[in-house]
Amino acid sequence: MSLKEELRTLKARLEGGRPPAVVETMHRGVADLRASGAADRVLKAGTRAPAFTLPNAEERPVSSAELLARGPLVVTFYRGRW
């Protein structure tokens, strides 16, 4: 299955069975994000991110500078449950 087909399937699953007003709100939220220009301000692949400190899974602060001092750093964001 191509990526486009997978995305169409996902969209149908996420929107299926929801009231039309809810689907419209979802679409409006996506349109608002696109119109905001936020996508133009995200870091591109290979761009160095600014230094940061964030809590880890155990709620302890972790510094990107300290981790980078030990070697390459990969950051993963977990969406969580909404």
Secondary structure, DSSP 4 states (H G I P E B T S, - for coil): --HHHHHHHHHHHHHTTS-HHHHHHHHHHHHHHHHHTGGGGSPPTTPPPPP-EEE-TTS-EEEHHHHHTTS-----------
